Amino acid sequence: MTVRKGKKLTISIQEHMAIDVCPGPIRPIRQISAYFPRLSPTAEPVSSNPAASPLSLSPGGGASGVTSGGLLSPLQAGARGGGGTLSATSSIETSVDICSSDSDDCTALGTLEFELRYERATSSLHCTIIRAKGLKPMDFNGLSDPYVKLHLLPGACKANKLKTKTVRNSLNPVWNETLTYIGITEEDMHRKTLRLSVCDEDKLTHNEFIGESRVALRRVKPDQTKHFYTCLEHPPPLPSPTAMGAALRGISCYLREWENEQLTSLEERGRLLLSLQFQPPPVEGEGAVRRGGLCVGVQRCAHLAAMDVNGFSDPYVKIYLKPDVKKKSKHKTAVIKKTLNPEFNEEFFYEISLSELVHKTLEVTVWDYDLGRSNDFIGGVCLNCHVQGDALRHWMDCLRNKGQRVERWHILTNELPQTTCHD
């Protein structure tokens, strides 16, 4: 405040408000828990005699006598009773620790205990859901009807969803249930993430989401059981350049590439177990009629996408060896009714030389049979010398190891080859 000679003393509105609101030194805002301090377990108990412990009853100022308020003040220098001394600073620090633990958002949703085991010989991932504790109540009775569903990321869809049973009216459910993914390759173990979602089942309305936990499968070593005890979390928000602020515009190029990758990524429709064996031509003089060729074995499928309204499919498999000039390379398996995990165990033979096979493409597609209308495409895979990943490795192993049967699981995608017929 400035006063000039010959002028009347004036006070600005800011100074006026400061004088009215802040008449004295600024004190830290006390928490309500500071008025109910906890003594240390090693300290002696405070005497119950009011005369022996003259506590201050006013939340302001220093220590004072007894008034009609009946409130303990955290601003006193110390409270003597039975030899024990309690300071205001120690009580405030204790209350901060309590508040921080009570407001933990992870433990508010609950915890989940489970085990993972990957068997390399059978290409299977076993997920044992043990129990959950302290789940968030979702129903009006203060309880929940929890169940756990599993998805493999990226490529989460109904084809790779597994679900446990539902435990009624419990916040600490025990499942002890093992869910198995079949056809999981080592490449999947390095790039996939398992999402475990805990949900509340409602018969009249839609099911409610409680929390989730995500585990990178690369943390699981082959043929070893790994135990997990995790806190449930909210699902991470999806980054989007349209929702970015000015401070995040520097990474807009990265996020735009991420969105394009998500849009162009193919949806997984299940797994297919194929066996390939190139049989070399017989030695001259043995009287064999046919020459060598490729033997394709369609073993089984797992976790196929449901194409019918009953939640199942009626799958069968078609294979082509292309280019097919004479239109004679098509083979079909039998139709397996109402299943998402069919077993075919059928073999087909193509009479062809190794030099010709190098320039061919083996096209395998899985279809859902529908009576009276066109069949639905479930998924497919192509094997040749120009593809990538497991399909390329399987094809090259077949060409190198003549006479040996090579089996491998393949991921079925929703990409329909342009040369595939719809019959």
Secondary structure as the mmCIF struct_conf table of DSSP 4:
data_model
#
loop_
_struct_conf.conf_type_id
_struct_conf.id
_struct_conf.beg_label_comp_id
_struct_conf.beg_label_asym_id
_struct_conf.beg_label_seq_id
_struct_conf.end_label_comp_id
_struct_conf.end_label_asym_id
_struct_conf.end_label_seq_id
TURN_TY1_P TURN_TY1_P1 LYS A 5 GLY A 6
BEND BEND1 LYS A 7 LYS A 7
HELX_RH_AL_P HELX_RH_AL_P1 ILE A 13 VAL A 21
BEND BEND2 PRO A 23 GLY A 24
HELX_LH_PP_P HELX_LH_PP_P1 PRO A 28 GLN A 31
HELX_RH_3T_P HELX_RH_3T_P1 ILE A 32 TYR A 35
BEND BEND3 PHE A 36 PHE A 36
TURN_TY1_P TURN_TY1_P2 PRO A 41 THR A 42
BEND BEND4 ALA A 43 ALA A 43
HELX_LH_PP_P HELX_LH_PP_P2 GLU A 44 SER A 47
BEND BEND5 SER A 48 SER A 48
HELX_RH_3T_P HELX_RH_3T_P2 PRO A 50 ALA A 52
BEND BEND6 PRO A 59 GLY A 62
BEND BEND7 SER A 68 GLY A 69
TURN_TY1_P TURN_TY1_P3 PRO A 74 LEU A 75
BEND BEND8 GLN A 76 ALA A 77
STRN STRN1 ALA A 79 GLY A 81
TURN_TY1_P TURN_TY1_P4 GLY A 82 GLY A 83
STRN STRN2 GLY A 84 LEU A 86
HELX_RH_AL_P HELX_RH_AL_P2 ALA A 88 ASP A 102
TURN_TY1_P TURN_TY1_P5 SER A 103 SER A 103
HELX_RH_AL_P HELX_RH_AL_P3 ASP A 105 LEU A 109
STRN STRN3 THR A 111 GLU A 119
TURN_TY1_P TURN_TY1_P6 ARG A 120 SER A 123
STRN STRN4 SER A 124 LYS A 133
BEND BEND9 GLY A 134 GLY A 134
HELX_LH_PP_P HELX_LH_PP_P3 LEU A 135 PRO A 137
BEND BEND10 ASP A 139 ASP A 139
TURN_TY1_P TURN_TY1_P7 PHE A 140 ASN A 141
BEND BEND11 GLY A 142 GLY A 142
STRN STRN5 PRO A 146 LEU A 153
BEND BEND12 PRO A 154 GLY A 155
BEND BEND13 CYS A 157 CYS A 157
HELX_RH_3T_P HELX_RH_3T_P3 LYS A 158 ASN A 160
STRN STRN6 LEU A 162 LYS A 163
HELX_LH_PP_P HELX_LH_PP_P4 LYS A 165 ARG A 168
BEND BEND14 ASN A 169 ASN A 169
BEND BEND15 LEU A 171 ASN A 172
STRN STRN7 VAL A 174 ILE A 182
BEND BEND16 GLY A 183 GLY A 183
HELX_RH_AL_P HELX_RH_AL_P4 GLU A 186 ARG A 191
STRN STRN8 THR A 193 ASP A 200
BEND BEND17 LYS A 203 THR A 205
STRN STRN9 GLU A 208 ALA A 216
HELX_RH_3T_P HELX_RH_3T_P4 LEU A 217 ARG A 219
BEND BEND18 VAL A 220 VAL A 220
HELX_LH_PP_P HELX_LH_PP_P5 LYS A 221 LYS A 221
STRN STRN10 PRO A 222 PRO A 222
TURN_TY1_P TURN_TY1_P8 ASP A 223 ASP A 223
STRN STRN11 THR A 225 CYS A 231
STRN STRN12 GLU A 233 GLU A 233
HELX_LH_PP_P HELX_LH_PP_P6 HIS A 234 PRO A 239
HELX_RH_3T_P HELX_RH_3T_P5 PRO A 241 ALA A 243
HELX_RH_3T_P HELX_RH_3T_P6 ALA A 246 ILE A 251
HELX_RH_AL_P HELX_RH_AL_P5 SER A 252 THR A 264
BEND BEND19 SER A 265 SER A 265
HELX_LH_PP_P HELX_LH_PP_P7 LEU A 266 GLU A 267
STRN STRN13 GLU A 268 GLN A 279
HELX_LH_PP_P HELX_LH_PP_P8 PRO A 280 VAL A 283
TURN_TY1_P TURN_TY1_P9 GLU A 284 GLY A 285
BEND BEND20 GLU A 286 GLU A 286
BEND BEND21 ARG A 290 ARG A 290
STRN STRN14 GLY A 293 ALA A 302
BEND BEND22 HIS A 303 HIS A 303
HELX_LH_PP_P HELX_LH_PP_P9 LEU A 304 ALA A 306
BEND BEND23 ASP A 308 ASP A 308
TURN_TY1_P TURN_TY1_P10 VAL A 309 ASN A 310
BEND BEND24 GLY A 311 GLY A 311
STRN STRN15 PRO A 315 LYS A 322
BEND BEND25 PRO A 323 PRO A 323
BEND BEND26 VAL A 325 LYS A 327
STRN STRN16 HIS A 331 LYS A 332
HELX_LH_PP_P HELX_LH_PP_P10 ALA A 334 LYS A 337
BEND BEND27 LYS A 338 LYS A 338
BEND BEND28 LEU A 340 ASN A 341
STRN STRN17 GLU A 343 GLU A 351
HELX_RH_AL_P HELX_RH_AL_P6 LEU A 354 LEU A 357
TURN_TY1_P TURN_TY1_P11 VAL A 358 HIS A 359
STRN STRN18 THR A 361 ASP A 368
TURN_TY1_P TURN_TY1_P12 LEU A 371 GLY A 372
BEND BEND29 ARG A 373 ARG A 373
HELX_LH_PP_P HELX_LH_PP_P11 SER A 374 ASN A 375
STRN STRN19 ASP A 376 LEU A 383
BEND BEND30 ASN A 384 ASN A 384
TURN_TY1_P TURN_TY1_P13 CYS A 385 HIS A 386
TURN_TY1_P TURN_TY1_P14 GLY A 389 GLY A 389
HELX_RH_AL_P HELX_RH_AL_P7 ASP A 390 ARG A 400
BEND BEND31 ASN A 401 ASN A 401
TURN_TY1_P TURN_TY1_P15 LYS A 402 GLY A 403
STRN STRN20 VAL A 406 THR A 413
BEND BEND32 ASN A 414 ASN A 414
TURN_TY1_P TURN_TY1_P16 GLN A 418 THR A 419
#
